[in-house]
Amino acid sequence: MRRNIMERIRIRRLALATVLGALTLIPVASASAGSIPGNRQELAPGRGFDHVAVLPALLPNSKENTSSIAQNNGSAPATIVMDIYTPQGVQIPSATVVFPNVPPGGTRVFAQALNTGLTPGFRGVGVISSDQPINALLVRDIESSSTFAKSYSIHNAYPTGGTKVTLPYVANALDATYNTRFAIANTGAAEACVTILYTFPGGVKSPVTDAGSGSAACAGGGYKIPVGGQISFAPTAIDGAIPMPGSTANSIMAATITTSTSSVTVGVDAYLSGGLRKLASYDGFIVGGAGDTTDDVGTTISIPLAIKLDGYYTQILLSNANATAATATVTYTGNTGTYAVPLSIPANGTASHSVYEAAGGIPEGFVGAAKITSDQPLAAVLFRSKMTSAGSFVDEDLYTAVNGVPTDRATTSAKFPLIFRRAYASGGAGGYNTWVSVTVASGGTATLTLTAINDTSNSAPGCNAAGTYTASKTITGSFIFYQGLTTDSGIGASPPACFWGGMTITSDVPIIAIADATNDLNAGDNDGLYNAFSN
């Protein structure tokens, strides 16, 4: 039964990296040669900038690069800087890259593959800072050394972490196939001491606590993470990760990370061993106290995408980081109707639902969104995959993940640092494109204004001309804008032939939105989902 569930899966605060093509296509200002570590510094760079985003790194074993994408979220031109630190929190001054005079709403790309201040094989922590508010993404690009097929994923990056972070989906070599790696970065100004609690669906195993030992542990217990540093966990010690406890082997589970000192941010990569080139990433959910309005968990959660169409399908995984069991309902609403699925989530436990499960009776052809209601605050992550055909249960490479958002976090703006329209299109290939899904938090009607600003520093042929494009649309419930189309692209009434930049959506009522970046130029898993920044 477990295998059947996982075949259906095939399957905050921070960011990961790229659902696009080869990173050599992404321009970046060159850093000076060499990669000699400098003195240890606090995570906030000493350049007087108030706005910071932290980017931990996760590394399935393969040929990998990352790109960081920053968007000026302020009202004046910005200087945006990326500093890079070793896992021990030591800055590498030669790897610093600076982009001045980035317009409001504009974006810039920091491609680590082109950073001459880093040696091949480097892995560590990136910190983006600016004199204006910023939004940031980390995009990951992995290439098979044998088949050269690509795998991509995207994370959001945020300035602060929390003292408790929950992960709804963690896998330790389940069926020798399904895996996750997660990186924990210290976002505070003191050494962090972290403990990890693993829990299992339906209580099939007793919870497992991992607090480190020996030189890896703080005096009072918990894995030690230096200021500006990070540690990562995976099924094995490959690429410097700490192996998950042996008692979690061949398991799917949820994990909750707590720290008694400082604050942390967590990023998760889900991937498969061999075979399909699947890679999906999501961000750890900050858990606050009762009544917290700034954390990432909630009793009503919006999932702006749900699908069971032409082989595409979605699955929702939930974690309950409370001492009390939760009673929840997943309600799917879309083109074929409304479907409700009741779920029970144990205290400190996990549960899931796929559109292919019998519960809910979701028909083939369904496209819409989902909402989760619960009597306890929950975290929810959405995975999206594709079968070769509807109901075949034979998956293709496509694999993406995105965080569910509590509806009380909905705002009247949604900002996207990475938007494409036909970048590198050639012949019959559409190149790099995105789509944006918007959900009205109340389920009612919203009037939207979309503004897209091209990134003049990109190197896609014919794609780097300065341009600002606006569009408007009134939607009810939810709506998807496809940037590759001419109608409802979100990039003006007459969209340009090529676009690579950022987008801002403003609404007369609160909304929640996500974006997907994809291309048809490479073999492998070419899709990545990310959450819009609502601020």
N, C-alpha and C positions, 0 to 999 in steps of 0.2 A: 504493500500500500504506500509505503514511504516513497518508493521509487516512482510510482505513478504520480504522486503529488509533485515530486521534484521535476518530473518531465513536463508537468503543466507549468511549473515555474519557469523552467529553462531560464530557467533563470539560472550642528549648525554652527558649530558655527565655523565655516571655513571654505576652502575651494580646492578643486583639482584641475584636470586639464584637457585635451582637444578632440573633438569629434569631427575634425576636419581632415584635410589630406596631409601629405608629408610636411613635416615642420620646416623643411627647407623652403617651402612656399611662403612662410610667414616671416615678414621682415622684422628686424629689431636693430636698434642702435648698437654698434659694436662696443664691447667693453675692452679695456686694455688687457694685453696678454698676461698669462700667468694665473695661478690660483693659490696664492700664498695666504693662509689664514691670518687675520689681524687679531687684535685683542678682543677678549670677550666683551660684549656690549649688551645693554638691555634691549629687549625686543623692539621697543619703539626707537627708531633710528635717531641719532643725535643731530637731526637737521631742523628741529623745531616744528615739524609738521604734526598737526593734531589728529589727522585722519589716517588710520592704519587698517590693513587687512592681512590676516595670517594664513599661509598656505602650507600645510603639512604635505609630505610626499608619501605615496603608496606605490609599491613596485612588484606586481607579478613578474616572475622571472622571464624576461624577454628583452628584445631590443626596444628601449623605451626613451621617450623624450616628453617634456611638458612645455606648455606655453601658458603664460598668465595674461589675462585680458582685463584691462582696467577701464572704467567709464567714469568720466567727470560728472559727479552727481551734484555739483554746486551751481552757483549762479554767475561765476566769473571764470576766465581762463585759468587752467590749473597746471602746475608742475607735478608730474607723477614720477615717482622713483621706485625702483625695485632693488632691495638689498637681499643678499642671500647668506644664509647661515648654515654651518655644519650641524649635524644632529646633536652635537655637544654644545650648541649655542654660540659658536665662534663665527664672527662675521668674516666674509671673504671680500675685502674692499675692491679687488680687481674685477669682481663680477657685478658691481653696481651699474645699473642702466638708468638713464634719466631722459624723460620726454617733457620738454617745456611747452607752454602755450597750447594746451589741449582745450578745445572749446567746450562750453557747457553741453552736456549730453554726448560729447565726443568720446571716442575710444582709442586705445593704443594696445599693441600686442608686445609682450616680452617673451621671446622664444629662447628657451634655454639651449636648444640645439645650436643656436648661432652665437651663443655667449662665449667669447674666447677667454673669459676670465674663469671658466669652469673646465676642469679636466674631464675626459671621457669617463663615464661610470659614476659621476658625482650624484649623490642623493642627499637632500637636506630640507631646509625650511626656507620658504620665500616670504618676505615681508614687503608689501606695497604700501607706500605712504604718499601723502599729498597735502598741499596747502588748501585744497578744497575737499568736500565730502566725496567719497569714491564708492563705486561698486566694483567687485572683482570676481573673476572666474579662474579656475585652474583647469586646463584641458590636457588630457593625457592621450598620447599617441604611442601605441605599441605595434611593432612590426615583427612578424614571424621571421626568424633567421633562415628557415627552410623554404617556406612557400611565399614569403613577402606579403602575406595577407595582413590587413590592418585591423586593429581594435582601438576603439575610442571611448572616452568617457569624459564627463564634465562635473565639476563640483562648484558650489558657491563658496565664496570666502567672506568672512565676517571679522570685525575688529576684536571682539571679545569672546570668551568662552563661558564656562560655568563650572560649578563644583560637582554637578551630577549630570551625566550624559547617557542617554539610552539608545541602543542600536536594535531595531526590530528584526534584522536579518543578519545572522552570522553563521557561516558553515565551515566546519573543519573536516575537509576531505570526505564529504558525504558520498558514499558509493564510489570512493576514489575519483570523484569527478568534480563536485561542487565545492568551491573554496571562497573564502574571503580573507582579505588583509585589512587591518585597520591601523591607522596611525594616530597617535595621541600627541598633540603639540601643547607645550606650556605657553599660555597667553598672558601670564601674570608676571609679577616682578620678584617672585620668590620661587625657590625650588618646589616642584609639585611632587606629591606622594600619592600615587593612584592605586586603587584596588578595583578589580574586575569581577563582577558576579555574572556567571553564565547560567541561564535557565532554559528549560526544554519544553517543547509543546506537550500539553496534556500531562505534564509531570512524569513523563516516562523515565526520567532520571532525576536524582536529587540535584539541587543547585550546586554549582562548583564555584568556589571563591579562589581567586589568584591574587595574592598580595606581594609576590616577589620574595626573594630570599637572598642572603649573602650580600655581596657588594652591590647587587642591583637594587636593593631595598633601602628605604629610609630607616633611620633608627627606630621610629615608631611604627614601622610597617608601611607597605605600599611601594610600588616601583618608583624610583626617583627619576624625575625629569628635570634637567637644569633649566634655568631661565633661557628662553630662546631656543630650547632644544626639543627633541621629540623621541619617542620610541614607537616601534610598530610590532604587531602581532600577526602571525600567520600559521598555517598548518605545520610548516617546517621553518628552520632557521635560514632559509635561502634569502639572499640579499640583506642579511643582517637583522632579520626579524627575530623576535622572541617566539618560540613555538608555543601554541596554546596548550593548556594542560592535556596530558594523555587521556584523561577521563572524558574529554570532550570530543575525542576522535570519532569519525564517522557519524557526525551529528549535525543537525540544523538546530539553531537556538537563537535566543535574544541575549544581549549583554548590556549590563549597566555599569558605567565607569564612575567612580566617586573619587574625590580628592579632598583630603583634610586640610591642605594648604594650597594657596595660589588658585588658578583656574586653568581649564584645559579646553581644547577644541578637538574634535575627532572626525576623521574622514574614513569611509569604508569603500573598498573596491571588491566587487563580486566577479569571479571569473571561473572558467572551467579548465580542468587539466586535460591538455591534448584535444584533438578533434576540433570542435567548433571554436571560432575566434571570438568568443563572447567576453565582453567586459562592460560592467555597469557600475556606476558610483553613486553614493549618496552621502549626506552629511549627518553626523550624529545630532540627536535631538536634545537640546538643553532642557532639563527638568527643574522647574522652580517650585516654590512653596505654594501653599493654598492662596488662590487669588492672584497669582503672578500673571501680569499682562505682557511680559516680555519674553517668556520662554517659548519653547517650540511644541509643547503638548497642549491638548485641549479636550473638551467634552463634545465639541462639534468640529469636525475636520473636513475640509474640502479637498477633493481629488479631482483636478480639472480635466481628467482624461479617463475614460473606460471604453474598452473596445473588444468586440468579438466578431471580426469581419475579415474575410479573405485570408485567413490564417493568422492575422494579428490578434493578440489577446493580452489581457492584463491580469495581474494578481496583486492584491493588497496584503501586506504583512504588518502586523500590529504588535506593539509591546506595551505592557502595563507595568510601569516602574513604581507602583504603589503597593502598600502593605495590605490592600483590600482588593478582592476580586472585582472585575468589571463586567457589566452586562452591556453589550453594544449591539448596534444595528448598522449594517452597511446598506444604504439605499442607492440603487443605480437608477438614473433618469436619463433617457435619451430618445432616439428616433423611433424605437419600437415600444416604448412604454416605461413603467416604473416597476422596480423589482426590489424587494426587501430581504435581507439575509441576517438573521440573528446570530450573534456570536457571544461566547463566554470566554473571558481572558483571565486566567488565575492571577493572584497576587504575584508581582514580580515575574509574570509569565508572558507568553506570546501566543498568537493565533494568526490565521491567514484565510483568505478566500480568493479563489480563481474564478473567472467567468465561465470556465469549463466544468466547475463542480455542479452537481445536481441542485444543491441548495440555491434558491433564487430563480432557477429556471430561465436563465438569460438566453435568449434565442440567438442563433446565428444571424449576423447582419446588424447587431446592436452597435451603435456609436453614441457616446454621450459622456457623462461625468458621474462621480460618486460622492456621497456624503456619509460620514460616519458620525453617529451620535452615541454617547456613552455616559454612564453614571460616574465614571472615573476618568481623569485626564489620561489620554493615550497618545502614543506616537504612531504614525502610519507612513509607510513607504510604499510607493507604487513601482512595480516592475512591469515592463512592456517587452514582449517577445513576438516572434513570428514563426509559425509552422509552414511547412512546404505547401500545405493546403488546409482548409478548414477541417479540424478534427483528426488530422493525420497523426498528431503527437510526434512528428518528426520535425525538429526545429532547424531553422536556418541560423545564420550567425547573429542576426539582430538581437540586441540586448540592451535595455536602457532602464534607468531608475530615476525617481524624483521624489522629493519629500512632500507628504501631505501637509496642508497648512491649516491651523485652527482658524475658523471663520472670524473670530474676534481679532485676528491679526490682519484681516482684509483692510485695504486702504483705497484711496481714490487715485492712486498712481501705481504703475508697474513699469519697471525699467529693465532693459535687456542689453547687456554689454556686447552680445554676439549675435548679429543678424546678417544673413546672406541672401543674395538673390543672384543666381546663375554666375557665381564667381568661378572662373576657370572653365566655363562651359565651352565645349568643343564638339563639332560634328553633331552627333545625335545624343551626346551626353549633356545633362543639365548642369553638371558641376556641383558646387556647394550651394545648398538652399536650406532655409529654415521654415518652420511653421510655429505659430504662436496660438495657444489655446487660452481663452479668457472665460472665467466663470464669474457670474454675478453672485456675490456672497449670499444675498437674500433669496436667490432663485428668480428674481423679477427681471425688470428691464433696465438697461444701462445705455447711456449715450457716451460713446468713446471718441476721443481725439488721439490719433496716432502720429507721432513725429519721429522721423528717421533721419539720422545724420551720418553721412559717409565718412569713413576713416581714410584720410588723404595719405597716410603712411603705408597703406597696404600695397602689395606688389602684383595683384591680379591684373592681367592685361585689360585696359580700358575701364578699370574699376576704381581708380583713385582720384577722380575729379571731385572737388568740393561740391557738396550738395546737401540741401535740407528738404525733406519731402513730408507733406502732411496729408492725412486722410481722416475721414470720420465715418462712424458706423453706429447704428442703434441695434443692440442685441437683446435677446430674451433668454435667460437661463445660461447658455454657454455658446461660444462660437470659436471656430478655428480660422485664422488668417494664414493662407499659404503664400509665402513670399515669392515663390516661383511662378505664380499665376499672374495674369494681368488684372483680373477683377478681384477685389478684396485681398490684395497682397499686403495691405497696410503701409505700402511705400508709395503713397500718392495716387492720384487718379490716373496718371501716366507714369508708371514706375520706370526707372532707368534700366538699360539693358543689363547692367552689372552693378551690384551693391554689396559693400562689405563695411559694416559699421555697427551703430547702436540704435536702439529705439526706446521711446518713452510713450506710454499710454496713460492718458488721464481720463477719468470717468466722473460722472455726476453722482455715482453711488459707489460704495466699496466693492472691489473686485479682487480676485486671486488669479494668477496667470503662470503659465509655464511655457518653455520654448524647447524645440527640438532642432538640432543641427544635423545635417546628413549630406552625403554626396554619393554619386554613382560612378566615381572615377576609380575607386579601389575595390579589390576583393576583400571580404571580411566583414566585420561589424562596424559599419560606418555611421551609426547613429549615437547621439548623446542628448539626454534631457537635462534641463536645469530649471530651477525656480526663478521667476522674476523677482527683482528686488522691489519691495513695497515700502517706499519711504517718500 
